[in-house]
């Protein structure tokens, strides 16, 4: 028989793993060498006087 605690523990663990996976994916995207030029250009936008 499935109890509330079992379902709660399963959903908490699934949510934790999902958000940890998303954090790792964003971290990899931000630190990927191919994206360096894009982020360097974006970091100078506030300093431009267009």
N, CA, C and O atoms as a Tripos MOL2 file, in Angstrom:
@<TRIPOS>MOLECULE
protein
  200   199    50     0     0
PROTEIN
NO_CHARGES

@<TRIPOS>ATOM
      1 N           0.8470   -1.1860    0.0000 N.3       1 UNK1
      2 CA          0.0000    0.0000    0.0000 C.3       1 UNK1
      3 C           0.8910    1.2480    0.0000 C.2       1 UNK1
      4 O           1.8460    1.3420    0.7710 O.2       1 UNK1
      5 N           0.5700    2.1780   -0.8560 N.am      2 UNK2
      6 CA          1.3200    3.4210   -0.9620 C.3       2 UNK2
      7 C           0.8000    4.4130    0.0700 C.2       2 UNK2
      8 O          -0.4020    4.6550    0.1740 O.2       2 UNK2
      9 N           1.7170    4.9700    0.8160 N.am      3 UNK3
     10 CA          1.3230    5.9390    1.8250 C.3       3 UNK3
     11 C           1.7040    7.3470    1.3620 C.2       3 UNK3
     12 O           2.4450    7.5430    0.3990 O.2       3 UNK3
     13 N           1.1680    8.2890    2.0820 N.am      4 UNK4
     14 CA          1.4860    9.6870    1.7900 C.3       4 UNK4
     15 C           2.9780    9.9400    1.9280 C.2       4 UNK4
     16 O           3.5580   10.6600    1.1140 O.2       4 UNK4
     17 N           3.6020    9.3670    2.9310 N.am      5 UNK5
     18 CA          5.0350    9.5760    3.1540 C.3       5 UNK5
     19 C           5.8620    9.0360    1.9960 C.2       5 UNK5
     20 O           6.8510    9.6550    1.6050 O.2       5 UNK5
     21 N           5.4780    7.9090    1.4510 N.am      6 UNK6
     22 CA          6.2040    7.3200    0.3230 C.3       6 UNK6
     23 C           6.1150    8.2280   -0.8950 C.2       6 UNK6
     24 O           7.1190    8.4930   -1.5570 O.2       6 UNK6
     25 N           4.9320    8.6920   -1.1800 N.am      7 UNK7
     26 CA          4.7420    9.5900   -2.3290 C.3       7 UNK7
     27 C           5.4780   10.9050   -2.1040 C.2       7 UNK7
     28 O           6.0960   11.4410   -3.0240 O.2       7 UNK7
     29 N           5.4120   11.4210   -0.8870 N.am      8 UNK8
     30 CA          6.0970   12.6690   -0.5540 C.3       8 UNK8
     31 C           7.6090   12.5170   -0.7000 C.2       8 UNK8
     32 O           8.2580   13.3870   -1.2800 O.2       8 UNK8
     33 N           8.1690   11.4500   -0.1930 N.am      9 UNK9
     34 CA          9.6050   11.2220   -0.3090 C.3       9 UNK9
     35 C          10.0230   11.0680   -1.7690 C.2       9 UNK9
     36 O          11.0530   11.6000   -2.1810 O.2       9 UNK9
     37 N           9.2330   10.3470   -2.5430 N.am     10 UNK10
     38 CA          9.5470   10.1560   -3.9600 C.3      10 UNK10
     39 C           9.5250   11.4910   -4.7060 C.2      10 UNK10
     40 O          10.4310   11.7790   -5.4880 O.2      10 UNK10
     41 N           8.5000   12.3010   -4.4700 N.am     11 UNK11
     42 CA          8.4030   13.5810   -5.1890 C.3      11 UNK11
     43 C           9.4930   14.5510   -4.7380 C.2      11 UNK11
     44 O           9.9990   15.3200   -5.5540 O.2      11 UNK11
     45 N           9.8630   14.5320   -3.4690 N.am     12 UNK12
     46 CA         10.9410   15.3940   -2.9920 C.3      12 UNK12
     47 C          12.2690   14.9960   -3.6210 C.2      12 UNK12
     48 O          13.0390   15.8610   -4.0370 O.2      12 UNK12
     49 N          12.5420   13.7140   -3.6950 N.am     13 UNK13
     50 CA         13.7940   13.2390   -4.2810 C.3      13 UNK13
     51 C          13.8280   13.5220   -5.7820 C.2      13 UNK13
     52 O          14.8610   13.9200   -6.3190 O.2      13 UNK13
     53 N          12.7110   13.3190   -6.4450 N.am     14 UNK14
     54 CA         12.6430   13.5990   -7.8810 C.3      14 UNK14
     55 C          12.8630   15.0830   -8.1470 C.2      14 UNK14
     56 O          13.6010   15.4410   -9.0640 O.2      14 UNK14
     57 N          12.2370   15.9430   -7.3620 N.am     15 UNK15
     58 CA         12.4230   17.3840   -7.5230 C.3      15 UNK15
     59 C          13.8450   17.8060   -7.2570 C.2      15 UNK15
     60 O          14.3950   18.6400   -7.9770 O.2      15 UNK15
     61 N          14.4500   17.2370   -6.2250 N.am     16 UNK16
     62 CA         15.8390   17.5570   -5.9090 C.3      16 UNK16
     63 C          16.7590   17.1510   -7.0580 C.2      16 UNK16
     64 O          17.6210   17.9310   -7.4630 O.2      16 UNK16
     65 N          16.5880   15.9570   -7.5780 N.am     17 UNK17
     66 CA         17.4230   15.4930   -8.6890 C.3      17 UNK17
     67 C          17.1930   16.3290   -9.9430 C.2      17 UNK17
     68 O          18.1420   16.6220  -10.6720 O.2      17 UNK17
     69 N          15.9480   16.7160  -10.2030 N.am     18 UNK18
     70 CA         15.6260   17.5460  -11.3630 C.3      18 UNK18
     71 C          16.3280   18.9030  -11.2640 C.2      18 UNK18
     72 O          16.9790   19.3280  -12.2190 O.2      18 UNK18
     73 N          16.2080   19.5760  -10.1430 N.am     19 UNK19
     74 CA         16.8150   20.8890   -9.9970 C.3      19 UNK19
     75 C          18.3370   20.8140   -9.9470 C.2      19 UNK19
     76 O          19.0120   21.7220  -10.4340 O.2      19 UNK19
     77 N          18.8850   19.7580   -9.3750 N.am     20 UNK20
     78 CA         20.3280   19.5730   -9.3930 C.3      20 UNK20
     79 C          20.8130   19.3610  -10.8270 C.2      20 UNK20
     80 O          21.8420   19.9070  -11.2230 O.2      20 UNK20
     81 N          20.0770   18.5740  -11.5970 N.am     21 UNK21
     82 CA         20.4250   18.3600  -13.0010 C.3      21 UNK21
     83 C          20.3560   19.6560  -13.8030 C.2      21 UNK21
     84 O          21.2200   19.9110  -14.6420 O.2      21 UNK21
     85 N          19.3470   20.4690  -13.5530 N.am     22 UNK22
     86 CA         19.2340   21.7490  -14.2530 C.3      22 UNK22
     87 C          20.3760   22.6810  -13.8550 C.2      22 UNK22
     88 O          20.9080   23.3930  -14.7070 O.2      22 UNK22
     89 N          20.7620   22.6900  -12.5870 N.am     23 UNK23
     90 CA         21.8730   23.5090  -12.1300 C.3      23 UNK23
     91 C          23.1660   23.1020  -12.8230 C.2      23 UNK23
     92 O          23.9330   23.9560  -13.2700 O.2      23 UNK23
     93 N          23.4060   21.8010  -12.9110 N.am     24 UNK24
     94 CA         24.6110   21.3090  -13.5740 C.3      24 UNK24
     95 C          24.5910   21.6730  -15.0520 C.2      24 UNK24
     96 O          25.6230   22.0520  -15.6050 O.2      24 UNK24
     97 N          23.4300   21.5640  -15.7030 N.am     25 UNK25
     98 CA         23.3160   21.9020  -17.1230 C.3      25 UNK25
     99 C          23.6070   23.3860  -17.3660 C.2      25 UNK25
    100 O          24.3090   23.7300  -18.3160 O.2      25 UNK25
    101 N          23.0800   24.2530  -16.5250 N.am     26 UNK26
    102 CA         23.3270   25.6910  -16.6730 C.3      26 UNK26
    103 C          24.7900   26.0070  -16.3970 C.2      26 UNK26
    104 O          25.3820   26.8400  -17.0830 O.2      26 UNK26
    105 N          25.3690   25.3650  -15.4190 N.am     27 UNK27
    106 CA         26.7780   25.5750  -15.1080 C.3      27 UNK27
    107 C          27.6690   25.1460  -16.2740 C.2      27 UNK27
    108 O          28.6130   25.8520  -16.6300 O.2      27 UNK27
    109 N          27.3750   24.0100  -16.8570 N.am     28 UNK28
    110 CA         28.1510   23.5440  -18.0140 C.3      28 UNK28
    111 C          27.9920   24.5160  -19.1820 C.2      28 UNK28
    112 O          28.9680   24.8400  -19.8590 O.2      28 UNK28
    113 N          26.7660   24.9790  -19.4190 N.am     29 UNK29
    114 CA         26.5260   25.9290  -20.5090 C.3      29 UNK29
    115 C          27.3100   27.2190  -20.2850 C.2      29 UNK29
    116 O          27.9100   27.7550  -21.2180 O.2      29 UNK29
    117 N          27.3050   27.7120  -19.0580 N.am     30 UNK30
    118 CA         27.9750   28.9780  -18.7680 C.3      30 UNK30
    119 C          29.4920   28.8630  -18.8590 C.2      30 UNK30
    120 O          30.1620   29.8390  -19.1960 O.2      30 UNK30
    121 N          30.0390   27.7010  -18.5670 N.am     31 UNK31
    122 CA         31.4870   27.5420  -18.5550 C.3      31 UNK31
    123 C          32.0350   26.8740  -19.8130 C.2      31 UNK31
    124 O          33.2400   26.6460  -19.9100 O.2      31 UNK31
    125 N          31.1760   26.5600  -20.7710 N.am     32 UNK32
    126 CA         31.6240   25.9140  -22.0060 C.3      32 UNK32
    127 C          32.4910   26.8900  -22.7990 C.2      32 UNK32
    128 O          32.0790   28.0300  -23.0180 O.2      32 UNK32
    129 N          33.6800   26.4720  -23.2340 N.am     33 UNK33
    130 CA         34.6030   27.3970  -23.9130 C.3      33 UNK33
    131 C          34.0210   28.0480  -25.1710 C.2      33 UNK33
    132 O          34.3860   29.1790  -25.4920 O.2      33 UNK33
    133 N          33.1480   27.3820  -25.8720 N.am     34 UNK34
    134 CA         32.5770   27.9240  -27.1040 C.3      34 UNK34
    135 C          31.7100   29.1640  -26.8190 C.2      34 UNK34
    136 O          31.5480   30.0040  -27.7050 O.2      34 UNK34
    137 N          31.1600   29.2940  -25.6270 N.am     35 UNK35
    138 CA         30.2790   30.4110  -25.2840 C.3      35 UNK35
    139 C          31.0340   31.6180  -24.7290 C.2      35 UNK35
    140 O          30.4160   32.6400  -24.4320 O.2      35 UNK35
    141 N          32.3400   31.5220  -24.5860 N.am     36 UNK36
    142 CA         33.1260   32.6000  -23.9860 C.3      36 UNK36
    143 C          32.9770   33.9130  -24.7510 C.2      36 UNK36
    144 O          32.7820   34.9630  -24.1400 O.2      36 UNK36
    145 N          33.0670   33.8650  -26.0690 N.am     37 UNK37
    146 CA         32.9730   35.0810  -26.8680 C.3      37 UNK37
    147 C          31.6080   35.7530  -26.6910 C.2      37 UNK37
    148 O          31.5200   36.9740  -26.5650 O.2      37 UNK37
    149 N          30.5620   34.9530  -26.6810 N.am     38 UNK38
    150 CA         29.2100   35.4960  -26.5210 C.3      38 UNK38
    151 C          29.0560   36.2010  -25.1750 C.2      38 UNK38
    152 O          28.4720   37.2830  -25.1060 O.2      38 UNK38
    153 N          29.5750   35.5940  -24.1060 N.am     39 UNK39
    154 CA         29.4640   36.1920  -22.7840 C.3      39 UNK39
    155 C          30.3840   37.4030  -22.6300 C.2      39 UNK39
    156 O          30.0400   38.3570  -21.9320 O.2      39 UNK39
    157 N          31.5450   37.3720  -23.2740 N.am     40 UNK40
    158 CA         32.4300   38.5380  -23.2340 C.3      40 UNK40
    159 C          31.7850   39.7400  -23.9220 C.2      40 UNK40
    160 O          31.8810   40.8650  -23.4310 O.2      40 UNK40
    161 N          31.1300   39.5010  -25.0540 N.am     41 UNK41
    162 CA         30.4370   40.5950  -25.7500 C.3      41 UNK41
    163 C          29.2740   41.1200  -24.9060 C.2      41 UNK41
    164 O          29.0580   42.3300  -24.8310 O.2      41 UNK41
    165 N          28.5400   40.2330  -24.2840 N.am     42 UNK42
    166 CA         27.4000   40.6480  -23.4640 C.3      42 UNK42
    167 C          27.8490   41.4340  -22.2360 C.2      42 UNK42
    168 O          27.1170   42.2980  -21.7540 O.2      42 UNK42
    169 N          29.0330   41.1450  -21.7290 N.am     43 UNK43
    170 CA         29.4960   41.8470  -20.5300 C.3      43 UNK43
    171 C          29.8850   43.2930  -20.8100 C.2      43 UNK43
    172 O          29.9730   44.0970  -19.8810 O.2      43 UNK43
    173 N          30.1200   43.6360  -22.0750 N.am     44 UNK44
    174 CA         30.4920   45.0220  -22.4010 C.3      44 UNK44
    175 C          29.3110   45.8650  -22.8410 C.2      44 UNK44
    176 O          29.4830   47.0510  -23.1210 O.2      44 UNK44
    177 N          28.1260   45.2990  -22.9100 N.am     45 UNK45
    178 CA         26.9350   46.0570  -23.3600 C.3      45 UNK45
    179 C          26.6750   47.2820  -22.4980 C.2      45 UNK45
    180 O          26.4110   48.3490  -23.0530 O.2      45 UNK45
    181 N          26.7340   47.1930  -21.1670 N.am     46 UNK46
    182 CA         26.4560   48.3920  -20.3590 C.3      46 UNK46
    183 C          27.4860   49.5200  -20.5610 C.2      46 UNK46
    184 O          27.1950   50.6780  -20.2590 O.2      46 UNK46
    185 N          28.6460   49.2020  -21.0500 N.am     47 UNK47
    186 CA         29.6970   50.2120  -21.2120 C.3      47 UNK47
    187 C          29.6630   50.8950  -22.5760 C.2      47 UNK47
    188 O          30.3800   51.8720  -22.7940 O.2      47 UNK47
    189 N          28.8570   50.4060  -23.4770 N.am     48 UNK48
    190 CA         28.7940   51.0000  -24.8200 C.3      48 UNK48
    191 C          28.0220   52.3150  -24.7960 C.2      48 UNK48
    192 O          27.0750   52.4880  -24.0280 O.2      48 UNK48
    193 N          28.4440   53.2240  -25.6450 N.am     49 UNK49
    194 CA         27.7390   54.5160  -25.7730 C.3      49 UNK49
    195 C          27.2030   54.6250  -27.1910 C.2      49 UNK49
    196 O          27.7310   55.3730  -28.0140 O.2      49 UNK49
    197 N          26.1500   53.8710  -27.4620 N.am     50 UNK50
    198 CA         25.5710   53.8760  -28.8230 C.3      50 UNK50
    199 C          24.6620   55.0640  -29.0390 C.2      50 UNK50
    200 O          24.0970   55.2210  -30.1210 O.2      50 UNK50
@<TRIPOS>BOND
     1     1     2 1
     2     2     3 1
     3     3     4 2
     4     3     5 am
     5     5     6 1
     6     6     7 1
     7     7     8 2
     8     7     9 am
     9     9    10 1
    10    10    11 1
    11    11    12 2
    12    11    13 am
    13    13    14 1
    14    14    15 1
    15    15    16 2
    16    15    17 am
    17    17    18 1
    18    18    19 1
    19    19    20 2
    20    19    21 am
    21    21    22 1
    22    22    23 1
    23    23    24 2
    24    23    25 am
    25    25    26 1
    26    26    27 1
    27    27    28 2
    28    27    29 am
    29    29    30 1
    30    30    31 1
    31    31    32 2
    32    31    33 am
    33    33    34 1
    34    34    35 1
    35    35    36 2
    36    35    37 am
    37    37    38 1
    38    38    39 1
    39    39    40 2
    40    39    41 am
    41    41    42 1
    42    42    43 1
    43    43    44 2
    44    43    45 am
    45    45    46 1
    46    46    47 1
    47    47    48 2
    48    47    49 am
    49    49    50 1
    50    50    51 1
    51    51    52 2
    52    51    53 am
    53    53    54 1
    54    54    55 1
    55    55    56 2
    56    55    57 am
    57    57    58 1
    58    58    59 1
    59    59    60 2
    60    59    61 am
    61    61    62 1
    62    62    63 1
    63    63    64 2
    64    63    65 am
    65    65    66 1
    66    66    67 1
    67    67    68 2
    68    67    69 am
    69    69    70 1
    70    70    71 1
    71    71    72 2
    72    71    73 am
    73    73    74 1
    74    74    75 1
    75    75    76 2
    76    75    77 am
    77    77    78 1
    78    78    79 1
    79    79    80 2
    80    79    81 am
    81    81    82 1
    82    82    83 1
    83    83    84 2
    84    83    85 am
    85    85    86 1
    86    86    87 1
    87    87    88 2
    88    87    89 am
    89    89    90 1
    90    90    91 1
    91    91    92 2
    92    91    93 am
    93    93    94 1
    94    94    95 1
    95    95    96 2
    96    95    97 am
    97    97    98 1
    98    98    99 1
    99    99   100 2
   100    99   101 am
   101   101   102 1
   102   102   103 1
   103   103   104 2
   104   103   105 am
   105   105   106 1
   106   106   107 1
   107   107   108 2
   108   107   109 am
   109   109   110 1
   110   110   111 1
   111   111   112 2
   112   111   113 am
   113   113   114 1
   114   114   115 1
   115   115   116 2
   116   115   117 am
   117   117   118 1
   118   118   119 1
   119   119   120 2
   120   119   121 am
   121   121   122 1
   122   122   123 1
   123   123   124 2
   124   123   125 am
   125   125   126 1
   126   126   127 1
   127   127   128 2
   128   127   129 am
   129   129   130 1
   130   130   131 1
   131   131   132 2
   132   131   133 am
   133   133   134 1
   134   134   135 1
   135   135   136 2
   136   135   137 am
   137   137   138 1
   138   138   139 1
   139   139   140 2
   140   139   141 am
   141   141   142 1
   142   142   143 1
   143   143   144 2
   144   143   145 am
   145   145   146 1
   146   146   147 1
   147   147   148 2
   148   147   149 am
   149   149   150 1
   150   150   151 1
   151   151   152 2
   152   151   153 am
   153   153   154 1
   154   154   155 1
   155   155   156 2
   156   155   157 am
   157   157   158 1
   158   158   159 1
   159   159   160 2
   160   159   161 am
   161   161   162 1
   162   162   163 1
   163   163   164 2
   164   163   165 am
   165   165   166 1
   166   166   167 1
   167   167   168 2
   168   167   169 am
   169   169   170 1
   170   170   171 1
   171   171   172 2
   172   171   173 am
   173   173   174 1
   174   174   175 1
   175   175   176 2
   176   175   177 am
   177   177   178 1
   178   178   179 1
   179   179   180 2
   180   179   181 am
   181   181   182 1
   182   182   183 1
   183   183   184 2
   184   183   185 am
   185   185   186 1
   186   186   187 1
   187   187   188 2
   188   187   189 am
   189   189   190 1
   190   190   191 1
   191   191   192 2
   192   191   193 am
   193   193   194 1
   194   194   195 1
   195   195   196 2
   196   195   197 am
   197   197   198 1
   198   198   199 1
   199   199   200 2
@<TRIPOS>SUBSTRUCTURE
     1 UNK1         2 RESIDUE 1 A UNK
     2 UNK2         6 RESIDUE 1 A UNK
     3 UNK3        10 RESIDUE 1 A UNK
     4 UNK4        14 RESIDUE 1 A UNK
     5 UNK5        18 RESIDUE 1 A UNK
     6 UNK6        22 RESIDUE 1 A UNK
     7 UNK7        26 RESIDUE 1 A UNK
     8 UNK8        30 RESIDUE 1 A UNK
     9 UNK9        34 RESIDUE 1 A UNK
    10 UNK10       38 RESIDUE 1 A UNK
    11 UNK11       42 RESIDUE 1 A UNK
    12 UNK12       46 RESIDUE 1 A UNK
    13 UNK13       50 RESIDUE 1 A UNK
    14 UNK14       54 RESIDUE 1 A UNK
    15 UNK15       58 RESIDUE 1 A UNK
    16 UNK16       62 RESIDUE 1 A UNK
    17 UNK17       66 RESIDUE 1 A UNK
    18 UNK18       70 RESIDUE 1 A UNK
    19 UNK19       74 RESIDUE 1 A UNK
    20 UNK20       78 RESIDUE 1 A UNK
    21 UNK21       82 RESIDUE 1 A UNK
    22 UNK22       86 RESIDUE 1 A UNK
    23 UNK23       90 RESIDUE 1 A UNK
    24 UNK24       94 RESIDUE 1 A UNK
    25 UNK25       98 RESIDUE 1 A UNK
    26 UNK26      102 RESIDUE 1 A UNK
    27 UNK27      106 RESIDUE 1 A UNK
    28 UNK28      110 RESIDUE 1 A UNK
    29 UNK29      114 RESIDUE 1 A UNK
    30 UNK30      118 RESIDUE 1 A UNK
    31 UNK31      122 RESIDUE 1 A UNK
    32 UNK32      126 RESIDUE 1 A UNK
    33 UNK33      130 RESIDUE 1 A UNK
    34 UNK34      134 RESIDUE 1 A UNK
    35 UNK35      138 RESIDUE 1 A UNK
    36 UNK36      142 RESIDUE 1 A UNK
    37 UNK37      146 RESIDUE 1 A UNK
    38 UNK38      150 RESIDUE 1 A UNK
    39 UNK39      154 RESIDUE 1 A UNK
    40 UNK40      158 RESIDUE 1 A UNK
    41 UNK41      162 RESIDUE 1 A UNK
    42 UNK42      166 RESIDUE 1 A UNK
    43 UNK43      170 RESIDUE 1 A UNK
    44 UNK44      174 RESIDUE 1 A UNK
    45 UNK45      178 RESIDUE 1 A UNK
    46 UNK46      182 RESIDUE 1 A UNK
    47 UNK47      186 RESIDUE 1 A UNK
    48 UNK48      190 RESIDUE 1 A UNK
    49 UNK49      194 RESIDUE 1 A UNK
    50 UNK50      198 RESIDUE 1 A UNK
